[in-house]
Amino acid sequence: MERIVVVGAGHMGSVIVRGLLDGMPRVEVVVVEPSAERRASLDGGAEVAAAYEPRPDDLLVLAIPPQAFDSFADGLPPGACAQATVVSVMAGVRLETLASALGTGAVLRAMPNLASRVGQSMTVLCPGDQVSTGGMERAKGALSVIGKVLVVQDESLLDAATAVAGSGPALVAYLAQSFTDFARGAGFGTHDALLLTSQVLRGTADVLAEPGVTPESLYQQASTPHGTTAEGIATLREHRVGESVRAALEATTERARELAG
């Protein structure tokens, strides 16, 4: 039976484990969590261990904080990861660092986002040069249980992915706050204001996913000359909202590069 080992039972690790249990019932799922308190709080369905005991052909998912990686790697027996495929969801830990510390070139980096908790993550996945086609497909399949997966070959793109996919939900939520504030100011209750905003975002995302639709084609289609939408788009342009959003994404990307060293 295929075995997937998730190291770390924090927020992201727990989300991945739940997704694996629900979406890949024929896979053996093991959770490695050093904290006894956190182990005791885990739901059933997965085997739970305090330390990683390697087996050949494991798919090893590292969902630990980046600052805990050195300690984890130092505690492994020699050659523990030699036959494993390792997927890291640790922000900022480069492929070269992973390969050197773990003693294997079969390493991949993944950048999921907070929408993973509702199965709608946009995860960007980058394989190292020594990852086999089979290892790539296993990693992609495992991460597909929490949402969509986009594979890139250029590791430098992960910094921009951190901005667009990783920080994107928070940036969108910041903008959504303006929608809900406006609706509440117009007289809607808090619940209804959030319903209006969340459904607008959900419906817009679904329309953008249709073949041939782009953001520009969508807002142009909705903008009747001299109409309400056209007036709104003109005001956004006047206040340079698009430039502000791009500046925020550029700042986030630069910060990701700094954190990665």
Backbone hydrogen bonds in HBPLUS format (Angstrom, degrees):
<---DONOR---> <-ACCEPTOR-->    atom                        ^
c    i                          cat <-CA-CA->   ^        H-A-AA   ^      H-
h    n   atom  resd res      DA  || num        DHA   H-A  angle D-A-AA Bond
n    s   type  num  typ     dist DA aas  dist angle  dist       angle   num
A0028-GLU N   A0002-GLU O   2.87 MM  26  6.11 161.1  1.91 173.6 167.9     1
A0059-LEU N   A0003-ARG O   3.20 MM  56  6.49 156.8  2.25 152.7 159.6     2
A0004-ILE N   A0028-GLU O   2.88 MM  24  6.25 163.3  1.91 170.2 175.6     3
A0030-VAL N   A0004-ILE O   2.97 MM  26  6.31 161.8  2.01 156.3 159.6     4
A0005-VAL N   A0059-LEU O   2.88 MM  54  6.19 160.0  1.92 155.1 161.9     5
A0061-VAL N   A0005-VAL O   2.75 MM  56  6.03 172.2  1.75 167.6 170.5     6
A0006-VAL N   A0030-VAL O   2.80 MM  24  6.18 165.4  1.83 170.7 171.0     7
A0032-VAL N   A0006-VAL O   2.88 MM  26  6.13 165.9  1.90 148.4 151.7     8
A0007-VAL N   A0061-VAL O   2.79 MM  54  6.06 169.5  1.80 170.4 173.6     9
A0063-ALA N   A0007-VAL O   2.82 MM  56  5.61 153.3  1.89 151.9 160.9    10
A0008-GLY N   A0032-VAL O   2.81 MM  24  5.96 161.0  1.84 161.3 167.3    11
A0014-SER N   A0010-GLY O   2.90 MM   4  5.83 162.0  1.94 150.2 155.4    12
A0015-VAL N   A0011-HIS O   3.05 MM   4  6.26 154.3  2.11 147.8 155.1    13
A0016-ILE N   A0012-MET O   2.97 MM   4  6.21 162.6  2.00 155.0 159.0    14
A0017-VAL N   A0013-GLY O   2.97 MM   4  6.19 160.4  2.01 149.4 155.1    15
A0018-ARG N   A0014-SER O   2.97 MM   4  6.17 164.6  1.99 149.9 153.5    16
A0019-GLY N   A0015-VAL O   2.98 MM   4  6.19 158.7  2.02 147.5 153.7    17
A0020-LEU N   A0016-ILE O   2.88 MM   4  6.12 155.3  1.94 151.6 158.3    18
A0021-LEU N   A0017-VAL O   2.94 MM   4  6.17 163.2  1.97 155.3 159.4    19
A0022-ASP N   A0018-ARG O   3.02 MM   4  6.18 155.9  2.08 147.3 153.6    20
A0023-GLY N   A0019-GLY O   2.73 MM   4  5.67 159.7  1.77 148.6 155.6    21
A0024-MET N   A0020-LEU O   2.79 MM   4  5.09 149.9  1.88 136.2 141.2    22
A0027-VAL N   A0024-MET O   3.10 MM   3  5.68 165.0  2.12 123.6 125.9    23
A0047-GLU N   A0029-VAL O   3.04 MM  18  6.39 149.0  2.14 165.4 158.8    24
A0031-VAL N   A0047-GLU O   2.72 MM  16  6.12 163.6  1.74 164.3 169.3    25
A0049-ALA N   A0031-VAL O   2.82 MM  18  6.17 156.2  1.88 165.4 168.5    26
A0033-GLU N   A0049-ALA O   2.88 MM  16  6.31 159.9  1.92 168.1 169.0    27
A0039-ARG N   A0035-SER O   2.92 MM   4  6.16 155.0  1.98 148.5 156.3    28
A0040-ALA N   A0036-ALA O   2.98 MM   4  6.16 156.1  2.04 147.3 152.9    29
A0041-SER N   A0038-ARG O   3.13 MM   3  5.11 135.2  2.34  95.2 107.7    30
A0042-LEU N   A0039-ARG O   3.23 MM   3  5.48 162.0  2.26 107.8 113.3    31
A0057-ASP N   A0083-GLN O   3.15 MM  26  5.45 138.2  2.33 116.2 125.1    32
A0085-THR N   A0058-ASP O   2.96 MM  27  6.37 161.7  1.99 162.9 168.4    33
A0060-LEU N   A0085-THR O   2.81 MM  25  6.07 158.5  1.86 156.1 163.1    34
A0087-VAL N   A0060-LEU O   2.75 MM  27  6.08 164.1  1.77 157.4 162.4    35
A0062-LEU N   A0087-VAL O   2.75 MM  25  6.13 161.3  1.78 158.5 165.2    36
A0089-VAL N   A0062-LEU O   3.02 MM  27  6.07 176.7  2.02 157.6 156.8    37
A0068-ALA N   A0065-PRO O   2.88 MM   3  5.39 158.2  1.92 118.5 125.9    38
A0069-PHE N   A0066-PRO O   3.15 MM   3  5.36 163.7  2.18 109.3 114.3    39
A0072-PHE N   A0068-ALA O   3.12 MM   4  6.35 158.1  2.17 149.2 155.6    40
A0073-ALA N   A0069-PHE O   2.86 MM   4  6.09 172.1  1.86 166.1 166.9    41
A0074-ASP N   A0070-ASP O   2.88 MM   4  5.98 161.5  1.91 150.2 155.8    42
A0075-GLY N   A0071-SER O   3.14 MM   4  6.21 136.4  2.34 138.0 148.1    43
A0075-GLY N   A0072-PHE O   3.16 MM   3  5.28 132.2  2.40  97.7 110.4    44
A0076-LEU N   A0073-ALA O   3.26 MM   3  5.49 165.2  2.28 108.3 112.7    45
A0080-ALA N   A0077-PRO O   3.09 MM   3  5.44 143.9  2.23 145.8 139.8    46
A0082-ALA N   A0079-GLY O   3.20 MM   3  5.07 166.2  2.22 106.2 110.1    47
A0084-ALA N   A0081-CYS O   3.16 MM   3  4.96 161.3  2.20 102.2 107.9    48
A0086-VAL N   A0106-ALA O   2.94 MM  20  6.28 171.0  1.95 164.6 165.4    49
A0108-LEU N   A0086-VAL O   2.77 MM  22  6.17 142.3  1.91 157.8 169.3    50
A0088-SER N   A0108-LEU O   2.82 MM  20  6.16 166.9  1.84 153.9 157.1    51
A0110-ALA N   A0088-SER O   2.75 MM  22  5.92 155.2  1.81 168.9 165.1    52
A0098-LEU N   A0094-ARG O   3.01 MM   4  6.36 160.3  2.05 153.2 158.8    53
A0099-ALA N   A0095-LEU O   2.89 MM   4  6.10 171.1  1.90 159.5 161.1    54
A0100-SER N   A0096-GLU O   3.02 MM   4  6.13 162.8  2.05 146.8 151.6    55
A0101-ALA N   A0097-THR O   3.02 MM   4  6.09 167.2  2.04 151.0 154.6    56
A0102-LEU N   A0098-LEU O   2.95 MM   4  5.93 154.0  2.02 151.9 158.8    57
A0103-GLY N   A0099-ALA O   2.92 MM   4  5.60 127.5  2.20 138.4 148.0    58
A0128-GLY N   A0107-VAL O   2.80 MM  21  5.49 141.2  1.95 161.5 167.4    59
A0109-ARG N   A0126-CYS O   2.86 MM  17  5.23 162.4  1.89 152.9 155.4    60
A0126-CYS N   A0109-ARG O   2.78 MM  17  5.23 165.4  1.80 159.7 164.5    61
A0111-MET N   A0124-VAL O   2.80 MM  13  5.10 149.4  1.89 142.7 153.1    62
A0124-VAL N   A0111-MET O   3.12 MM  13  5.10 155.9  2.18 121.9 124.6    63
A0116-SER N   A0113-ASN O   2.98 MM   3  5.90 161.4  2.02 127.0 131.0    64
A0117-ARG N   A0114-LEU O   3.33 MM   3  6.25 170.1  2.34 121.6 122.5    65
A0118-VAL N   A0115-ALA O   3.08 MM   3  5.66 162.5  2.11 115.6 120.9    66
A0120-GLN N   A0115-ALA O   2.95 MM   5  5.05 158.6  1.99 143.4 137.1    67
A0119-GLY N   A0116-SER O   3.02 MM   3  4.78 164.5  2.04 107.3 108.0    68
A0121-SER N   A0146-ILE O   2.83 MM  25  5.75 160.1  1.87 150.4 146.3    69
A0148-LYS N   A0121-SER O   2.86 MM  27  6.01 130.1  2.11 174.4 162.6    70
A0123-THR N   A0148-LYS O   2.93 MM  25  6.10 172.7  1.93 156.4 154.5    71
A0150-LEU N   A0123-THR O   2.79 MM  27  6.19 161.6  1.83 162.8 169.0    72
A0125-LEU N   A0150-LEU O   2.80 MM  25  6.02 163.0  1.82 152.0 156.9    73
A0152-VAL N   A0125-LEU O   2.89 MM  27  6.15 159.8  1.93 156.1 161.0    74
A0131-VAL N   A0128-GLY O   3.28 MM   3  5.64 168.8  2.30 117.1 117.8    75
A0136-MET N   A0132-SER O   2.88 MM   4  6.12 155.5  1.94 149.0 155.9    76
A0137-GLU N   A0133-THR O   3.00 MM   4  6.25 159.4  2.04 148.9 153.6    77
A0138-ARG N   A0134-GLY O   2.97 MM   4  6.20 153.0  2.04 146.4 154.0    78
A0139-ALA N   A0135-GLY O   3.01 MM   4  6.19 164.3  2.03 149.3 153.2    79
A0140-LYS N   A0136-MET O   2.95 MM   4  6.15 165.4  1.97 151.4 155.8    80
A0141-GLY N   A0137-GLU O   2.87 MM   4  5.94 158.4  1.92 144.1 150.4    81
A0142-ALA N   A0138-ARG O   2.95 MM   4  6.16 157.3  2.00 148.9 154.6    82
A0143-LEU N   A0139-ALA O   3.07 MM   4  6.30 159.8  2.11 151.9 156.7    83
A0144-SER N   A0140-LYS O   2.95 MM   4  6.04 128.7  2.22 140.2 153.9    84
A0146-ILE N   A0143-LEU O   3.18 MM   3  5.88 168.3  2.19 116.9 120.6    85
A0147-GLY N   A0144-SER O   3.29 MM   3  5.13 166.3  2.31 100.8 104.9    86
A0157-LEU N   A0154-ASP O   3.04 MM   3  5.76 156.3  2.09 119.7 126.2    87
A0158-LEU N   A0155-GLU O   2.96 MM   3  5.61 161.3  2.00 118.6 124.5    88
A0159-ASP N   A0156-SER O   3.31 MM   3  5.96 155.9  2.37 113.0 118.0    89
A0161-ALA N   A0157-LEU O   2.86 MM   4  6.14 149.2  1.95 145.5 155.8    90
A0162-THR N   A0158-LEU O   2.85 MM   4  5.99 140.4  2.00 136.3 145.4    91
A0163-ALA N   A0159-ASP O   3.35 MM   4  6.73 144.9  2.49 135.4 143.4    92
A0163-ALA N   A0160-ALA O   3.06 MM   3  5.06 119.8  2.44  93.1 107.8    93
A0164-VAL N   A0160-ALA O   2.89 MM   4  6.21 170.9  1.89 162.0 161.3    94
A0165-ALA N   A0161-ALA O   2.75 MM   4  5.25 140.2  1.91 133.1 145.7    95
A0166-GLY N   A0161-ALA O   2.99 MM   5  6.43 159.6  2.03 144.9 151.2    96
A0167-SER N   A0162-THR O   2.66 MM   5  6.02 145.4  1.78 154.6 164.7    97
A0170-ALA N   A0167-SER O   3.08 MM   3  5.57 120.6  2.45 112.2 126.0    98
A0171-LEU N   A0167-SER O   3.08 MM   4  6.37 157.3  2.13 154.0 161.1    99
A0172-VAL N   A0168-GLY O   2.83 MM   4  6.04 164.2  1.85 164.0 168.2   100
A0173-ALA N   A0169-PRO O   2.87 MM   4  6.00 152.3  1.95 140.9 149.2   101
A0174-TYR N   A0170-ALA O   2.92 MM   4  6.16 144.6  2.05 141.1 150.4   102
A0175-LEU N   A0171-LEU O   3.13 MM   4  6.49 154.6  2.19 145.2 151.0   103
A0176-ALA N   A0172-VAL O   2.76 MM   4  6.03 152.8  1.83 148.3 157.5   104
A0177-GLN N   A0173-ALA O   2.97 MM   4  6.18 134.2  2.19 139.5 149.8   105
A0178-SER N   A0175-LEU O   3.02 MM   3  5.53 137.3  2.20 109.4 119.6   106
A0179-PHE N   A0176-ALA O   3.00 MM   3  5.09 120.1  2.37  97.4 112.5   107
A0180-THR N   A0176-ALA O   3.03 MM   4  6.43 163.6  2.05 158.7 161.7   108
A0181-ASP N   A0177-GLN O   2.82 MM   4  5.96 157.9  1.87 147.7 154.6   109
A0182-PHE N   A0178-SER O   2.97 MM   4  6.05 157.0  2.03 140.7 146.8   110
A0183-ALA N   A0179-PHE O   2.96 MM   4  6.21 165.1  1.98 151.8 155.9   111
A0184-ARG N   A0180-THR O   2.91 MM   4  6.08 162.9  1.94 151.2 155.6   112
A0185-GLY N   A0181-ASP O   2.89 MM   4  6.04 155.0  1.95 144.0 151.7   113
A0186-ALA N   A0182-PHE O   2.90 MM   4  6.15 133.3  2.12 143.4 156.6   114
A0186-ALA N   A0183-ALA O   3.16 MM   3  5.04 129.2  2.43  90.6 104.1   115
A0188-PHE N   A0183-ALA O   3.03 MM   5  5.59 157.5  2.08 152.1 145.0   116
A0187-GLY N   A0184-ARG O   3.04 MM   3  5.17 152.0  2.12 101.6 110.4   117
A0193-ALA N   A0189-GLY O   2.85 MM   4  5.98 156.0  1.91 155.8 163.2   118
A0194-LEU N   A0190-THR O   3.08 MM   4  6.27 156.1  2.14 146.8 152.4   119
A0195-LEU N   A0191-HIS O   2.91 MM   4  6.17 151.4  1.99 146.4 155.4   120
A0196-LEU N   A0192-ASP O   2.89 MM   4  6.10 164.4  1.91 151.1 154.2   121
A0197-THR N   A0193-ALA O   3.12 MM   4  6.32 163.3  2.15 143.5 147.9   122
A0198-SER N   A0194-LEU O   2.82 MM   4  5.92 173.4  1.83 155.3 157.6   123
A0199-GLN N   A0195-LEU O   3.03 MM   4  5.98 162.1  2.07 148.7 153.6   124
A0200-VAL N   A0196-LEU O   3.10 MM   4  6.19 150.5  2.19 140.4 148.6   125
A0201-LEU N   A0197-THR O   3.01 MM   4  6.31 161.5  2.05 153.5 158.1   126
A0202-ARG N   A0198-SER O   2.89 MM   4  6.06 160.4  1.93 145.5 151.6   127
A0203-GLY N   A0199-GLN O   2.83 MM   4  5.87 169.5  1.84 148.3 151.8   128
A0204-THR N   A0200-VAL O   2.95 MM   4  5.97 158.1  1.99 144.4 151.0   129
A0205-ALA N   A0201-LEU O   2.99 MM   4  6.13 159.5  2.04 146.9 152.3   130
A0206-ASP N   A0202-ARG O   3.08 MM   4  6.36 154.2  2.15 147.3 154.2   131
A0207-VAL N   A0203-GLY O   2.99 MM   4  6.27 156.2  2.05 148.8 155.1   132
A0208-LEU N   A0204-THR O   2.92 MM   4  6.14 160.8  1.95 152.4 157.8   133
A0209-ALA N   A0205-ALA O   3.14 MM   4  6.32 129.5  2.41 136.5 148.7   134
A0209-ALA N   A0206-ASP O   3.22 MM   3  5.16 135.6  2.43  92.6 104.7   135
A0210-GLU N   A0207-VAL O   3.03 MM   3  5.41 162.0  2.06 111.9 117.7   136
A0213-VAL N   A0210-GLU O   3.26 MM   3  5.79 166.3  2.28 135.0 135.9   137
A0218-LEU N   A0214-THR O   2.97 MM   4  6.14 152.6  2.05 154.0 161.6   138
A0219-TYR N   A0215-PRO O   3.04 MM   4  6.35 168.9  2.05 157.9 159.0   139
A0220-GLN N   A0216-GLU O   2.96 MM   4  6.03 151.6  2.05 147.8 156.2   140
A0221-GLN N   A0217-SER O   2.98 MM   4  5.92 151.9  2.06 135.6 143.4   141
A0222-ALA N   A0218-LEU O   3.07 MM   4  6.30 148.3  2.18 143.9 152.0   142
A0223-SER N   A0220-GLN O   3.18 MM   3  5.07 149.7  2.28  97.0 106.1   143
A0227-GLY N   A0224-THR O   2.79 MM   3  5.09 150.7  1.88 146.0 141.6   144
A0231-GLU N   A0227-GLY O   3.15 MM   4  6.32 148.2  2.25 140.8 149.3   145
A0232-GLY N   A0228-THR O   3.03 MM   4  6.37 151.7  2.11 145.5 153.2   146
A0233-ILE N   A0229-THR O   2.88 MM   4  6.20 163.2  1.91 160.1 163.7   147
A0234-ALA N   A0230-ALA O   2.98 MM   4  6.08 158.5  2.03 143.7 149.9   148
A0235-THR N   A0231-GLU O   3.07 MM   4  6.28 148.5  2.17 141.3 149.3   149
A0236-LEU N   A0232-GLY O   3.00 MM   4  6.33 154.8  2.06 149.0 155.8   150
A0237-ARG N   A0233-ILE O   2.98 MM   4  6.26 157.9  2.03 150.9 156.7   151
A0238-GLU N   A0234-ALA O   2.92 MM   4  6.13 153.5  1.99 142.3 150.1   152
A0239-HIS N   A0235-THR O   3.02 MM   4  6.26 148.4  2.12 146.2 153.6   153
A0241-VAL N   A0236-LEU O   3.05 MM   5  5.42 175.4  2.05 153.3 154.6   154
A0240-ARG N   A0237-ARG O   2.99 MM   3  4.83 158.1  2.04 101.8 108.1   155
A0244-SER N   A0240-ARG O   3.07 MM   4  6.35 151.6  2.16 145.4 153.5   156
A0245-VAL N   A0241-VAL O   2.96 MM   4  6.25 156.7  2.01 155.1 160.6   157
A0246-ARG N   A0242-GLY O   3.03 MM   4  6.29 164.5  2.05 150.6 154.7   158
A0247-ALA N   A0243-GLU O   2.93 MM   4  6.10 153.1  2.00 143.7 151.4   159
A0248-ALA N   A0244-SER O   2.98 MM   4  6.23 149.9  2.07 144.1 151.9   160
A0249-LEU N   A0245-VAL O   3.00 MM   4  6.32 154.6  2.06 150.6 157.3   161
A0250-GLU N   A0246-ARG O   2.89 MM   4  6.12 155.7  1.95 149.2 156.2   162
A0251-ALA N   A0247-ALA O   2.94 MM   4  6.12 155.6  2.00 145.6 152.0   163
A0252-THR N   A0248-ALA O   2.98 MM   4  6.18 152.8  2.05 142.8 150.3   164
A0253-THR N   A0249-LEU O   2.90 MM   4  6.10 156.5  1.96 146.9 153.3   165
A0254-GLU N   A0250-GLU O   3.00 MM   4  6.19 160.6  2.04 147.6 152.4   166
A0255-ARG N   A0251-ALA O   3.01 MM   4  6.19 153.5  2.08 142.9 150.1   167
A0256-ALA N   A0252-THR O   3.00 MM   4  6.25 148.6  2.10 144.2 152.6   168
A0257-ARG N   A0253-THR O   3.07 MM   4  6.44 150.6  2.16 146.9 154.5   169
A0258-GLU N   A0254-GLU O   3.01 MM   4  6.33 156.0  2.07 147.7 154.1   170
A0259-LEU N   A0255-ARG O   2.98 MM   4  6.21 160.5  2.02 151.5 155.7   171
A0260-ALA N   A0256-ALA O   3.12 MM   4  6.25 143.6  2.26 140.4 149.6   172
A0261-GLY N   A0258-GLU O   3.10 MM   3  5.21 148.5  2.20 100.1 109.8   173
